[in-house]
Amino acid sequence: MLCSLLTFLRFLKALSIPIKAKALSLASKFHSMNTRIVLLILFSLFVFQTKTQAQTLSPDASVSILTCDPGQDVYSMYGHTAIRIADPEQKLDIVFNYGLFSYDTPNFIYRFAKGETDYLMGGEKFSSFIPQYEEEKRSVYEQVLNLSPEGKNLLFQALLQNARPENREYRYNFFMDNCATRVRDMIERNAGVQIRFTDNQPTESYRDLIKKFHHSFRWIDLGIDLLVGKKSDQAVSAYGQMFLPEYLMDQFSKAEISVDGKAQPLVLETRTLKEFPNSKLHSDLPWPSVVFGIIFLIVAAISVRGFLRRRKTDGLDYGLFAITGLAGLIIGWFTLYSEHPAMSPNFNLLWAFPLNLIFAVLWSFRKWRKYTFYYFYLVGALLLLSLVMGQQFNPAVYFIELTLLVRVGVNLIPEKK
């Protein structure tokens, strides 16, 4: 169970769905730089913005979406999306993305956990964007959009306006408003033409979708499942699925626009800029299930052996209920106070019940046991109730629940005289 608590701490850093590789790589660099270098970069961005703001794109300019594959690090497990504006005549080649933030923000970890993280939109030269993904061996794809010269300029000016210091900050929401959905929304609102996306009958939930990217991050997968509640099990439309870069790329490839009354594809051409094996396909053993399955077998063996030999195994109760109670306090805090919409309700609290922590203390007083043993009835009822609440649990959670049920049974079944 201690592993699950460590997962919570790691999850504070990894919960940003989808945290893009560009976001955290830049954040790490910002964090390690001294104040002088940071100010120099900010000054350069200001000069860069002032220079480009006066420009108008030529007819030969192109607008495209860049989609970057997931990486092998936690911060890059969902991939990344950005917008590229290229104009050879103007000697302009810029990448705009919405995945920037800084760890230097006051109370960053607390604000991030509470759902009050503010992200930034920024631009950089394309020539400095690509080498980062080449170094990490992550494929990069480009979708050139079928926009009129007026539409390209309209979008370019909207991006420049959005990049201004007073406009570039936004409140991050990992399912509804992130660096992928911002790209979709900017293009949809400023392309100068109506975009028609295909739709489908929702069959997959938010949880189902993100789990496809967790194969190499099993403990992170457990942490996400513990903190993300029942709302994440709602079916998501094709439009809503574009919070993930891979799904955004797919939806744009099938989208249409109307030109002179005729339907035309939104994407003129798809190019592969860099190609490497897709790290999303890498997998490992479901370690949390293995670990908690072994814990269940050990606890069950000790409990049955102690019951048959009439030996007290109360130490298991102290440990199990204290740890699940502590886990419940953490989950409960996210459920009650986090502004992330998918955190509540969370029926993991039925097995990670915060009162378990108090019970672990009270159970140690033998003179009170004729009263406190009734708590096991409550625990058993809550465990059974959790199975019918309609929330999808991580497979490892079922082993935790079985472990608790073993202790409930051992303490409630009368001993043979």
C-alpha positions as CSV (number, residue, x, y, z in Angstrom):
1,M,0.0,0.0,0.0
2,L,3.0,2.4,0.5
3,C,3.5,2.2,-3.2
4,S,0.1,3.8,-3.8
5,L,1.0,6.7,-1.5
6,L,4.2,7.2,-3.5
7,T,2.1,7.2,-6.6
8,F,0.1,10.1,-5.2
9,L,3.2,12.2,-4.9
10,R,4.5,11.3,-8.4
11,F,1.0,11.9,-9.7
12,L,1.1,15.6,-8.6
13,K,3.7,16.0,-11.3
14,A,2.1,13.7,-13.8
15,L,-1.6,14.5,-13.6
16,S,-1.5,17.2,-16.2
17,I,-3.7,15.5,-18.9
18,P,-2.3,15.9,-21.3
19,I,1.0,17.5,-20.2
20,K,2.9,17.9,-23.4
21,A,6.5,17.2,-23.8
22,K,7.2,20.7,-24.9
23,A,5.4,22.0,-21.8
24,L,7.5,20.2,-19.2
25,S,10.7,20.3,-21.1
26,L,10.5,24.1,-21.2
27,A,9.3,24.2,-17.6
28,S,12.3,22.2,-16.5
29,K,14.6,24.6,-18.4
30,F,12.9,27.6,-16.9
31,H,13.3,26.1,-13.4
32,S,17.0,25.5,-13.8
33,M,17.9,28.8,-15.3
34,N,18.9,31.8,-13.1
35,T,16.8,35.0,-13.1
36,R,19.1,36.8,-15.6
37,I,18.7,34.1,-18.3
38,V,15.0,34.0,-17.8
39,L,14.7,37.7,-18.2
40,L,16.8,37.5,-21.3
41,I,14.5,34.9,-22.8
42,L,11.4,37.0,-21.9
43,F,13.0,40.0,-23.5
44,S,13.8,38.0,-26.7
45,L,10.2,36.8,-26.9
46,F,9.0,40.4,-26.6
47,V,11.3,41.5,-29.4
48,F,10.2,38.5,-31.5
49,Q,6.5,39.3,-30.9
50,T,7.0,43.0,-31.8
51,K,8.7,42.0,-35.0
52,T,6.1,39.5,-36.2
53,Q,3.1,41.5,-35.1
54,A,3.6,44.0,-38.0
55,Q,3.8,41.3,-40.7
56,T,1.1,40.1,-43.0
57,L,1.5,36.7,-44.5
58,S,2.1,36.3,-48.3
59,P,-0.2,34.2,-50.5
60,D,2.4,31.4,-50.4
61,A,2.4,31.1,-46.7
62,S,1.2,27.8,-45.1
63,V,-0.6,27.0,-41.9
64,S,-0.2,23.5,-40.4
65,I,-0.7,21.4,-37.3
66,L,2.2,19.6,-35.7
67,T,1.5,16.4,-33.9
68,C,4.3,14.9,-31.8
69,D,4.2,11.3,-30.7
70,P,4.3,10.3,-27.0
71,G,7.7,10.0,-25.4
72,Q,9.1,7.5,-22.9
73,D,9.1,10.0,-20.0
74,V,6.0,10.6,-17.8
75,Y,5.7,14.2,-18.8
76,S,5.5,13.3,-22.5
77,M,3.2,10.3,-22.3
78,Y,0.3,11.9,-24.2
79,G,2.2,13.6,-27.0
80,H,2.0,17.3,-28.0
81,T,0.1,19.5,-30.5
82,A,1.2,22.9,-31.9
83,I,0.5,25.3,-34.8
84,R,3.1,26.1,-37.4
85,I,3.1,29.3,-39.5
86,A,5.6,29.2,-42.4
87,D,6.1,32.0,-44.9
88,P,9.3,31.7,-47.0
89,E,8.8,35.1,-48.7
90,Q,8.7,36.7,-45.2
91,K,11.5,34.4,-43.9
92,L,9.1,33.4,-41.2
93,D,8.7,30.0,-39.6
94,I,7.1,30.0,-36.2
95,V,5.6,27.3,-33.9
96,F,2.8,28.4,-31.5
97,N,1.8,26.1,-28.6
98,Y,-0.2,26.3,-25.5
99,G,1.8,24.0,-23.2
100,L,4.1,26.5,-21.4
101,F,4.2,27.0,-17.7
102,S,6.8,27.6,-15.0
103,Y,7.5,25.8,-11.7
104,D,8.6,29.2,-10.4
105,T,4.9,30.2,-10.0
106,P,4.2,30.7,-6.3
107,N,2.7,27.6,-4.6
108,F,2.9,25.8,-8.0
109,I,2.4,22.2,-6.6
110,Y,-0.6,23.2,-4.4
111,R,-2.2,25.2,-7.2
112,F,-1.7,22.4,-9.6
113,A,-3.3,19.9,-7.3
114,K,-6.2,22.2,-6.6
115,G,-6.8,22.7,-10.3
116,E,-5.7,26.3,-10.4
117,T,-2.8,25.9,-12.8
118,D,-2.4,28.7,-15.4
119,Y,-0.7,27.8,-18.6
120,L,0.8,30.1,-21.2
121,M,0.8,30.3,-25.0
122,G,4.1,31.1,-26.7
123,G,6.0,31.0,-29.9
124,E,9.4,29.8,-31.0
125,K,11.3,29.3,-34.3
126,F,10.5,26.0,-36.0
127,S,14.3,25.3,-36.4
128,S,14.5,25.1,-32.6
129,F,11.3,23.1,-32.1
130,I,12.2,20.0,-34.2
131,P,15.6,19.1,-32.7
132,Q,14.0,18.5,-29.3
133,Y,11.8,15.8,-30.6
134,E,14.6,14.4,-32.8
135,E,16.8,14.1,-29.6
136,E,13.9,12.3,-27.8
137,K,13.3,10.1,-30.8
138,R,9.6,11.1,-31.1
139,S,7.9,11.2,-34.4
140,V,6.5,14.5,-35.7
141,Y,3.7,14.8,-38.2
142,E,2.6,17.9,-40.1
143,Q,-0.9,18.5,-41.5
144,V,-1.0,21.4,-44.0
145,L,-4.4,23.1,-43.8
146,N,-6.5,24.1,-46.7
147,L,-7.1,27.7,-45.8
148,S,-7.5,30.8,-48.0
149,P,-4.9,33.6,-47.8
150,E,-7.5,35.6,-45.8
151,G,-8.0,32.7,-43.5
152,K,-4.3,32.2,-42.9
153,N,-3.8,35.9,-42.1
154,L,-6.9,35.9,-39.8
155,L,-5.5,32.9,-37.9
156,F,-2.0,34.4,-37.8
157,Q,-3.2,37.7,-36.4
158,A,-5.3,35.9,-33.8
159,L,-2.3,33.9,-32.7
160,L,-0.2,37.0,-32.4
161,Q,-2.9,38.7,-30.4
162,N,-3.2,35.6,-28.2
163,A,0.5,35.6,-27.6
164,R,0.5,39.1,-26.1
165,P,1.5,39.1,-22.4
166,E,-2.0,40.2,-21.3
167,N,-3.7,37.4,-23.3
168,R,-1.4,34.4,-23.3
169,E,-2.4,33.0,-19.9
170,Y,-5.3,30.5,-19.4
171,R,-6.7,28.3,-16.8
172,Y,-5.7,24.7,-17.6
173,N,-8.2,21.9,-17.6
174,F,-6.8,18.5,-18.5
175,F,-9.9,17.1,-20.3
176,M,-11.7,20.3,-21.5
177,D,-9.1,23.0,-22.0
178,N,-5.5,22.0,-22.7
179,C,-2.8,22.6,-25.3
180,A,-4.5,20.4,-27.8
181,T,-8.1,21.7,-27.5
182,R,-6.7,25.3,-27.6
183,V,-5.2,24.5,-31.0
184,R,-8.5,23.1,-32.3
185,D,-10.4,26.1,-31.0
186,M,-8.1,28.7,-32.4
187,I,-8.3,27.1,-35.9
188,E,-12.0,26.5,-35.7
189,R,-12.8,30.1,-34.7
190,N,-10.2,32.0,-36.9
191,A,-9.9,29.9,-40.1
192,G,-12.4,32.2,-41.9
193,V,-14.4,29.1,-42.9
194,Q,-16.8,26.7,-41.1
195,I,-15.1,23.4,-40.3
196,R,-17.2,20.3,-40.1
197,F,-15.8,17.5,-38.0
198,T,-17.1,14.0,-38.1
199,D,-18.9,12.6,-35.1
200,N,-19.6,9.2,-33.8
201,Q,-21.6,7.4,-31.2
202,P,-19.6,7.8,-28.0
203,T,-18.4,4.4,-26.8
204,E,-15.1,5.2,-24.9
205,S,-14.8,7.3,-21.8
206,Y,-12.1,9.8,-20.8
207,R,-10.5,7.0,-18.6
208,D,-10.6,4.5,-21.5
209,L,-8.9,7.0,-23.8
210,I,-6.0,8.0,-21.5
211,K,-5.3,4.4,-20.4
212,K,-4.2,3.7,-24.0
213,F,-1.2,5.9,-23.2
214,H,-0.3,4.4,-19.9
215,H,1.2,1.0,-20.9
216,S,4.7,2.0,-19.8
217,F,3.5,4.0,-16.8
218,R,1.6,1.4,-14.7
219,W,2.1,3.2,-11.3
220,I,1.1,6.5,-12.8
221,D,-2.0,4.7,-14.3
222,L,-2.8,3.5,-10.8
223,G,-2.4,7.1,-9.4
224,I,-4.7,8.5,-12.0
225,D,-7.3,5.9,-11.4
226,L,-7.3,6.6,-7.7
227,L,-7.7,10.4,-8.1
228,V,-10.0,10.6,-11.1
229,G,-13.6,10.0,-10.2
230,K,-16.7,8.6,-11.8
231,K,-17.2,11.6,-14.2
232,S,-14.2,10.4,-16.2
233,D,-16.2,7.2,-17.0
234,Q,-18.6,9.2,-19.1
235,A,-18.6,8.5,-22.9
236,V,-16.8,11.1,-24.9
237,S,-17.8,12.3,-28.4
238,A,-15.4,12.4,-31.3
239,Y,-15.2,16.2,-30.8
240,G,-14.4,15.8,-27.1
241,Q,-11.7,13.2,-27.8
242,M,-9.5,15.9,-29.4
243,F,-8.1,16.7,-26.0
244,L,-5.5,14.1,-27.0
245,P,-3.1,15.1,-29.8
246,E,-3.4,11.7,-31.6
247,Y,-7.2,12.0,-31.8
248,L,-7.0,15.6,-32.8
249,M,-4.8,14.7,-35.7
250,D,-7.2,11.9,-36.7
251,Q,-10.3,14.2,-36.6
252,F,-8.6,17.0,-38.6
253,S,-7.7,14.5,-41.3
254,K,-11.4,13.7,-41.7
255,A,-12.7,17.2,-41.3
256,E,-14.2,19.2,-44.2
257,I,-14.8,22.8,-45.2
258,S,-17.0,24.4,-47.9
259,V,-15.3,26.3,-50.7
260,D,-17.6,27.9,-53.3
261,G,-20.4,25.6,-52.1
262,K,-18.3,22.4,-52.6
263,A,-17.0,20.2,-49.7
264,Q,-13.2,20.0,-49.6
265,P,-10.9,18.4,-47.1
266,L,-9.5,20.6,-44.4
267,V,-6.1,19.0,-44.6
268,L,-4.3,19.4,-47.9
269,E,-1.4,17.2,-47.1
270,T,0.1,15.1,-44.3
271,R,3.8,15.0,-44.0
272,T,6.1,13.0,-41.7
273,L,8.8,15.3,-40.5
274,K,10.5,12.9,-38.2
275,E,9.7,9.2,-37.7
276,F,10.7,6.8,-34.9
277,P,9.1,3.8,-33.3
278,N,6.0,4.8,-31.4
279,S,6.9,4.6,-27.7
280,K,3.2,4.3,-26.9
281,L,3.4,0.7,-28.0
282,H,6.0,-0.2,-25.4
283,S,4.6,-2.1,-22.5
284,D,5.6,-3.7,-19.2
285,L,4.0,-6.0,-16.6
286,P,1.0,-4.6,-14.7
287,W,3.2,-4.2,-11.7
288,P,0.6,-2.6,-9.3
289,S,-1.7,-5.6,-9.8
290,V,1.1,-8.0,-9.3
291,V,2.3,-6.2,-6.1
292,F,-1.1,-5.9,-4.5
293,G,-2.0,-9.4,-5.6
294,I,1.0,-10.7,-3.7
295,I,0.1,-8.6,-0.7
296,F,-3.4,-10.1,-0.8
297,L,-2.0,-13.6,-0.9
298,I,0.3,-12.9,2.0
299,V,-2.3,-11.3,4.2
300,A,-4.8,-14.0,3.4
301,A,-2.3,-16.8,4.3
302,I,-1.4,-15.1,7.6
303,S,-5.0,-14.4,8.5
304,V,-6.3,-17.9,7.8
305,R,-3.3,-19.5,9.6
306,G,-3.8,-17.2,12.6
307,F,-7.5,-17.9,12.7
308,L,-7.1,-21.6,12.6
309,R,-4.5,-21.5,15.3
310,R,-6.3,-18.9,17.3
311,R,-3.4,-16.5,17.1
312,K,-4.0,-12.8,17.0
313,T,-2.9,-11.0,13.8
314,D,-4.1,-7.6,14.8
315,G,-0.9,-6.0,13.4
316,L,-2.3,-6.5,9.9
317,D,-5.4,-4.5,10.9
318,Y,-3.3,-1.6,12.2
319,G,-1.3,-1.4,9.1
320,L,-4.0,-1.9,6.5
321,F,-6.6,0.5,8.0
322,A,-4.0,3.2,8.8
323,I,-2.7,3.2,5.2
324,T,-6.1,3.0,3.5
325,G,-7.3,5.8,5.9
326,L,-4.4,8.0,5.0
327,A,-5.0,7.3,1.3
328,G,-8.6,8.3,1.9
329,L,-7.5,11.6,3.3
330,I,-5.5,12.4,0.2
331,I,-8.2,11.2,-2.2
332,G,-10.8,13.1,-0.2
333,W,-8.9,16.3,-0.4
334,F,-8.8,16.1,-4.2
335,T,-12.5,15.2,-4.3
336,L,-13.6,18.1,-2.1
337,Y,-11.2,20.9,-2.9
338,S,-9.7,20.3,-6.4
339,E,-11.3,22.3,-9.2
340,H,-10.5,19.6,-11.7
341,P,-14.1,18.6,-12.7
342,A,-13.3,14.9,-13.0
343,M,-12.3,14.5,-9.4
344,S,-15.8,14.3,-7.9
345,P,-17.5,12.1,-7.0
346,N,-14.9,9.5,-6.4
347,F,-16.0,6.1,-5.1
348,N,-12.5,5.0,-4.3
349,L,-13.4,6.6,-1.0
350,L,-15.6,3.6,-0.2
351,W,-12.5,1.4,0.3
352,A,-10.0,4.2,1.1
353,F,-12.3,5.4,3.9
354,P,-10.7,8.3,5.9
355,L,-12.2,7.0,9.2
356,N,-10.1,3.9,8.8
357,L,-7.2,5.9,10.1
358,I,-9.0,6.7,13.4
359,F,-10.2,3.1,13.6
360,A,-6.7,1.8,13.4
361,V,-5.9,3.8,16.6
362,L,-9.1,2.8,18.4
363,W,-8.7,-0.8,17.5
364,S,-5.5,-1.0,19.5
365,F,-7.4,-0.5,22.8
366,R,-8.6,-3.9,23.7
367,K,-11.0,-2.6,26.3
368,W,-13.0,-0.8,23.5
369,R,-13.1,-3.8,21.2
370,K,-16.6,-4.9,22.2
371,Y,-17.8,-1.7,20.6
372,T,-15.2,-1.0,17.9
373,F,-15.5,-4.4,16.2
374,Y,-18.8,-3.3,14.8
375,Y,-16.8,-1.0,12.5
376,F,-15.9,-4.1,10.4
377,Y,-19.6,-4.4,9.4
378,L,-19.4,-0.9,8.1
379,V,-16.2,-1.6,6.2
380,G,-17.7,-4.8,4.6
381,A,-20.8,-2.9,3.6
382,L,-18.8,0.0,2.0
383,L,-16.6,-2.5,0.1
384,L,-19.6,-4.3,-1.4
385,L,-21.3,-0.9,-2.2
386,S,-18.2,0.2,-4.1
387,L,-18.7,-2.6,-6.6
388,V,-22.2,-1.4,-7.7
389,M,-21.5,2.4,-7.9
390,G,-20.6,2.3,-11.6
391,Q,-17.0,3.7,-11.3
392,Q,-14.2,1.8,-13.1
393,F,-11.5,0.9,-10.6
394,N,-7.9,0.1,-11.4
395,P,-7.3,-3.7,-11.3
396,A,-5.0,-3.3,-8.4
397,V,-7.8,-1.8,-6.3
398,Y,-9.7,-5.1,-6.4
399,F,-6.8,-6.8,-4.7
400,I,-6.8,-4.1,-2.0
401,E,-10.5,-4.6,-1.5
402,L,-10.1,-8.4,-1.3
403,T,-7.3,-7.8,1.3
404,L,-9.6,-5.7,3.4
405,L,-12.5,-8.2,3.1
406,V,-10.2,-11.0,4.4
407,R,-9.6,-8.9,7.6
408,V,-13.3,-8.2,7.9
409,G,-14.1,-11.8,7.7
410,V,-11.4,-12.9,10.1
411,N,-12.6,-10.4,12.7
412,L,-16.3,-11.1,12.3
413,I,-16.4,-14.9,12.1
414,P,-16.6,-16.3,15.6
415,E,-13.6,-18.3,16.8
416,K,-14.1,-22.0,17.4
417,K,-14.0,-22.9,21.0
